[in-house]
Amino acid sequence: MLRIPESVVQFIKSALEEDIGNKDVTSELLIPEGLKSKAIYLAKEDFILAGIPFAELVFKLLDPTINFKSYFKEGSSIKKGYTIAKIKGNAYSILAGERLSLNILQRLSGIATLTNKYIEEIKGTKARILDTRKTTPCMRYMEKYAVRIGGGNNHRFGLFDGILIKDNHIALIGNIKDSIKRAKTAHHLLKIEVEVKNLREFKIALESGADIIMLDNMPIDEIKEAVRINRKRAILEVSGGITIENVREVAKTGVDYISIGAITHSAKAVDISLEIIK
């Protein structure tokens, strides 16, 4: 069972408050007090399912008496027309939680679906797909969860759990070699990753002892040459300009990881509706 962190619980509480305010004025005027009802989540297109635990949490926080039943596991391949889940209980509560639960489910399923498309494209290579920190504010835990459900892997969660020396760090320090030297004073279990933009910088990072080298927006011929020079000494990650059309070509170069910001920041929400069935 997924252990949802308190930060996510607080986020959902805040989102409910944002949406409902002090009351749902329409439902209060139209819905008889205590009316019981049932509703289903209906798939309007094909997608990979992600986000059920968070959609269910919306109703647990809103009204603990609501019964929520999912018919599919996370990561399931959903087809258009499938009934994904069913809820029953107080009609006012169902309507109050409808929009937020759908927003989360549609968003996370969209991320899982796009991630899975990239995974399918690189099958047969050793490369793995990574996400980035390009996530929706305060939704990072959920969005990175959706990446995993889609078959991807998580890069560092934030600035606190991994050393990644980027171009702006290097600009402030002055050069790659000194940046790596300073980073090596950190805890011995923290790997040092360095972002480079050409083969000259790559060679410096490699000889300076970087554990992971990110090849940022480098052309395919330079990526191939970096793999040849590297001889498996450092872990190689490619980032920047990755699309569904070119990801397989990049993966076939022999790199270890391909990080793609688009799987979180540009994933299209899937089409799901919640429909009352009385």
Backbone torsions as a table, in degrees:
resi	resn	phi	psi	omega
1	MET	NA	134.6	-178.2
2	LEU	-68.9	128.2	176.0
3	ARG	-93.1	105.8	-175.8
4	ILE	-83.1	124.2	-177.8
5	PRO	-66.3	156.1	-178.1
6	GLU	-60.5	-31.6	179.6
7	SER	-61.4	-35.6	178.9
8	VAL	-73.2	-39.9	176.6
9	VAL	-58.2	-46.0	-179.9
10	GLN	-66.2	-36.4	177.5
11	PHE	-61.4	-46.0	-178.6
12	ILE	-66.8	-38.4	175.9
13	LYS	-60.4	-43.3	179.2
14	SER	-65.8	-38.5	180.0
15	ALA	-67.4	-37.4	175.9
16	LEU	-64.3	-42.7	179.2
17	GLU	-64.6	-39.8	178.4
18	GLU	-60.5	-41.1	-174.1
19	ASP	-82.0	-42.4	-173.4
20	ILE	-90.6	-32.8	-175.8
21	GLY	64.4	-134.0	179.9
22	ASN	-87.8	-16.1	175.7
23	LYS	-176.2	159.7	173.3
24	ASP	-90.2	99.4	-170.7
25	VAL	-64.0	-37.0	-178.1
26	THR	-67.1	-50.1	-178.8
27	SER	-64.9	-35.2	179.7
28	GLU	-63.7	-33.6	179.8
29	LEU	-79.6	-32.3	-171.2
30	LEU	-103.1	-31.0	-171.5
31	ILE	-95.2	122.6	178.3
32	PRO	-60.8	141.3	-179.9
33	GLU	-61.3	132.2	177.5
34	GLY	82.7	2.5	179.9
35	LEU	-63.6	131.6	178.1
36	LYS	-98.7	148.4	-179.1
37	SER	-153.1	173.1	175.0
38	LYS	-130.7	150.7	177.7
39	ALA	-148.0	155.6	178.6
40	ILE	-125.1	151.4	170.5
41	TYR	-93.9	120.9	-174.3
42	LEU	-114.6	127.9	179.2
43	ALA	-77.1	129.1	179.2
44	LYS	-103.3	0.3	177.3
45	GLU	-160.1	174.6	176.9
46	ASP	-82.7	141.1	178.4
47	PHE	-168.7	173.1	173.3
48	ILE	-96.8	126.8	-174.6
49	LEU	-78.5	130.7	173.8
50	ALA	-153.6	137.6	174.6
51	GLY	114.9	2.4	-179.1
52	ILE	-55.6	-44.5	-179.3
53	PRO	-59.4	-32.8	-178.5
54	PHE	-80.6	-36.0	175.6
55	ALA	-63.8	-40.6	177.8
56	GLU	-65.8	-38.1	-179.9
57	LEU	-62.3	-33.2	177.4
58	VAL	-53.7	-46.4	-177.2
59	PHE	-77.2	-32.9	176.7
60	LYS	-62.0	-38.8	179.4
61	LEU	-75.4	-34.0	-177.5
62	LEU	-77.7	-42.7	-176.3
63	ASP	-158.8	100.0	-177.3
64	PRO	-60.0	-15.4	-179.4
65	THR	-82.1	-10.5	179.0
66	ILE	-67.5	133.8	176.2
67	ASN	-98.7	124.2	-177.0
68	PHE	-120.4	122.9	-179.2
69	LYS	-128.5	120.2	176.2
70	SER	-94.6	140.7	179.8
71	TYR	-96.8	-5.0	-177.8
72	PHE	-136.1	150.9	175.3
73	LYS	-81.3	157.6	174.7
74	GLU	-59.6	138.7	-178.7
75	GLY	89.5	-1.7	178.8
76	SER	-67.6	147.5	175.0
77	SER	-86.5	109.9	-175.0
78	ILE	-96.2	136.9	177.8
79	LYS	-105.5	152.1	177.9
80	LYS	-53.8	130.7	179.0
81	GLY	99.3	-13.0	179.1
82	TYR	-68.6	141.7	168.0
83	THR	-86.8	115.7	-173.1
84	ILE	-82.3	-43.8	-176.5
85	ALA	-155.5	164.4	179.5
86	LYS	-134.0	138.4	175.9
87	ILE	-126.5	148.2	176.9
88	LYS	-146.1	149.9	-178.7
89	GLY	147.5	-150.1	-177.2
90	ASN	-61.6	124.6	-175.8
91	ALA	-63.0	-38.4	179.4
92	TYR	-60.9	-43.4	-179.4
93	SER	-66.4	-39.9	178.9
94	ILE	-60.0	-45.6	-179.7
95	LEU	-68.6	-34.1	-179.1
96	ALA	-68.0	-33.0	-178.2
97	GLY	-96.1	-5.5	-174.9
98	GLU	-54.1	-55.0	-172.0
99	ARG	-66.8	-44.6	-178.5
100	LEU	-65.8	-43.5	-179.9
101	SER	-62.7	-39.2	178.1
102	LEU	-68.2	-42.7	179.5
103	ASN	-56.1	-45.2	-179.5
104	ILE	-67.8	-47.5	-177.4
105	LEU	-64.4	-41.6	-180.0
106	GLN	-67.9	-42.0	-179.4
107	ARG	-65.1	-50.8	-176.9
108	LEU	-69.0	-36.4	176.8
109	SER	-66.7	-33.8	176.4
110	GLY	-63.5	-41.7	178.4
111	ILE	-66.1	-45.6	179.7
112	ALA	-62.6	-38.7	-179.0
113	THR	-66.5	-46.3	179.3
114	LEU	-66.2	-42.1	177.3
115	THR	-57.7	-44.8	-178.2
116	ASN	-64.3	-31.4	177.0
117	LYS	-63.8	-41.1	177.1
118	TYR	-66.8	-39.7	178.5
119	ILE	-59.9	-43.4	-179.8
120	GLU	-64.4	-35.6	-178.0
121	GLU	-67.0	-30.8	-174.6
122	ILE	-102.0	11.0	178.7
123	LYS	-55.2	138.3	179.7
124	GLY	92.8	-4.4	174.4
125	THR	-109.4	169.7	179.3
126	LYS	-88.3	-7.8	-175.2
127	ALA	-67.6	149.9	175.3
128	ARG	-122.0	147.5	179.5
129	ILE	-90.4	130.5	177.8
130	LEU	-115.8	152.0	170.6
131	ASP	-89.8	-171.3	178.3
132	THR	-136.8	-169.5	174.8
133	ARG	-89.7	10.0	179.4
134	LYS	-82.8	73.0	-175.7
135	THR	-122.2	167.2	176.2
136	THR	-69.7	129.7	-179.9
137	PRO	-50.3	131.9	178.2
138	CYS	70.8	2.3	176.4
139	MET	-112.9	12.8	-173.4
140	ARG	-60.2	-44.1	-179.4
141	TYR	-58.1	-47.6	-177.7
142	MET	-67.5	-40.3	-177.7
143	GLU	-71.1	-38.0	175.9
144	LYS	-69.4	-32.5	173.1
145	TYR	-60.4	-43.9	-179.2
146	ALA	-64.3	-35.1	176.1
147	VAL	-60.4	-45.3	179.2
148	ARG	-63.2	-41.0	178.9
149	ILE	-61.2	-35.1	179.3
150	GLY	-77.5	-4.4	177.4
151	GLY	104.2	0.8	179.1
152	GLY	-87.7	179.8	177.8
153	ASN	-120.1	155.3	179.5
154	ASN	-92.6	134.4	168.2
155	HIS	-78.8	-168.2	179.1
156	ARG	-57.6	147.5	-178.4
157	PHE	-74.5	-42.5	-178.7
158	GLY	-151.0	-162.3	-179.4
159	LEU	-75.0	-10.6	-170.8
160	PHE	-95.7	-14.5	-170.9
161	ASP	-118.4	20.1	176.2
162	GLY	-173.3	143.3	178.1
163	ILE	-91.6	117.2	176.7
164	LEU	-131.5	105.3	-179.0
165	ILE	-84.9	109.8	-177.1
166	LYS	-101.6	177.7	-175.0
167	ASP	-58.1	-36.1	-179.4
168	ASN	-72.2	-32.9	173.0
169	HIS	-62.5	-46.6	-178.4
170	ILE	-63.5	-38.3	178.6
171	ALA	-62.1	-37.0	-178.9
172	LEU	-76.8	-37.3	-179.6
173	ILE	-79.7	-37.5	177.3
174	GLY	121.3	-33.0	179.4
175	ASN	-162.9	165.5	-177.0
176	ILE	-68.6	-44.0	-175.9
177	LYS	-58.7	-48.5	-179.7
178	ASP	-67.9	-33.9	178.3
179	SER	-62.0	-45.2	179.1
180	ILE	-66.2	-40.6	179.9
181	LYS	-58.8	-43.9	178.5
182	ARG	-66.3	-40.4	-178.4
183	ALA	-64.7	-28.9	-178.4
184	LYS	-68.1	-9.0	176.5
185	THR	-80.1	-4.4	-179.5
186	ALA	-74.9	178.5	177.8
187	HIS	-56.0	140.5	-173.5
188	HIS	-65.4	-18.9	179.8
189	LEU	-85.1	-10.5	179.8
190	LEU	-85.8	118.9	177.1
191	LYS	-75.9	150.4	-179.1
192	ILE	-106.2	118.7	176.4
193	GLU	-108.6	141.0	-179.1
194	VAL	-129.0	135.4	176.6
195	GLU	-90.6	128.9	177.3
196	VAL	-129.6	155.0	-176.2
197	LYS	-118.6	-1.5	177.2
198	ASN	-156.6	173.7	-176.6
199	LEU	-67.9	-31.0	178.1
200	ARG	-62.7	-47.6	178.5
201	GLU	-66.4	-36.6	178.4
202	PHE	-58.3	-47.3	-178.6
203	LYS	-62.9	-38.2	178.1
204	ILE	-64.7	-46.4	-179.6
205	ALA	-62.3	-40.1	-179.2
206	LEU	-65.7	-47.0	-178.8
207	GLU	-72.0	-20.0	179.3
208	SER	-86.1	-3.8	174.0
209	GLY	93.1	24.9	175.9
210	ALA	-64.8	138.4	178.7
211	ASP	-78.4	-38.1	-178.6
212	ILE	-132.3	135.7	178.8
213	ILE	-122.8	123.1	178.9
214	MET	-93.4	118.8	178.1
215	LEU	-89.5	100.9	-169.9
216	ASP	-95.5	116.4	177.1
217	ASN	54.2	35.5	178.5
218	MET	-89.2	142.4	178.4
219	PRO	-64.8	158.7	-172.5
220	ILE	-60.7	-35.8	-179.2
221	ASP	-68.0	-33.2	177.5
222	GLU	-74.2	-33.3	175.4
223	ILE	-62.5	-45.0	178.9
224	LYS	-60.7	-41.4	-179.7
225	GLU	-67.8	-37.8	177.6
226	ALA	-62.9	-40.2	177.2
227	VAL	-62.2	-40.8	-179.8
228	ARG	-65.9	-45.0	-179.1
229	ILE	-67.5	-36.6	-173.6
230	ASN	-62.5	-42.3	-178.0
231	ARG	49.7	43.6	174.7
232	LYS	64.5	20.3	178.8
233	ARG	-75.3	-44.0	179.2
234	ALA	-116.6	157.5	172.2
235	ILE	-76.5	133.1	-177.1
236	LEU	-109.6	130.0	178.6
237	GLU	-124.3	134.5	176.1
238	VAL	-106.3	137.6	179.1
239	SER	-145.0	151.0	175.8
240	GLY	95.2	124.7	176.2
241	GLY	72.7	17.6	-179.2
242	ILE	-83.3	129.9	177.0
243	THR	-128.5	169.5	178.2
244	ILE	-64.5	-24.3	-178.6
245	GLU	-78.7	-32.0	-175.9
246	ASN	-110.3	-1.8	-173.8
247	VAL	-64.0	-35.0	-179.4
248	ARG	-68.7	-39.8	178.2
249	GLU	-60.1	-40.8	177.9
250	VAL	-66.6	-44.4	-178.7
251	ALA	-61.4	-35.3	-177.7
252	LYS	-71.6	-9.7	177.5
253	THR	-71.1	-20.0	179.9
254	GLY	103.5	9.9	177.3
255	VAL	-70.2	161.8	-176.7
256	ASP	-86.8	-40.6	-175.7
257	TYR	-135.3	151.5	173.0
258	ILE	-130.6	115.6	-179.2
259	SER	-98.3	135.4	-171.9
260	ILE	-134.2	108.3	178.1
261	GLY	-65.8	-29.9	-175.2
262	ALA	-62.5	-26.1	-177.2
263	ILE	-66.7	-19.2	173.5
264	THR	-108.9	-45.6	-173.5
265	HIS	-80.2	-16.2	-177.0
266	SER	-126.7	13.4	179.1
267	ALA	-69.7	134.2	178.9
268	LYS	-81.7	131.0	176.7
269	ALA	-63.2	138.3	179.2
270	VAL	-81.7	165.4	-174.8
271	ASP	-96.4	109.4	177.3
272	ILE	-132.8	140.7	176.0
273	SER	-121.7	155.9	172.5
274	LEU	-112.5	123.6	-174.4
275	GLU	-125.9	129.9	176.9
276	ILE	-69.7	131.9	177.6
277	ILE	-119.6	19.0	177.5
278	LYS	74.9	NA	NA
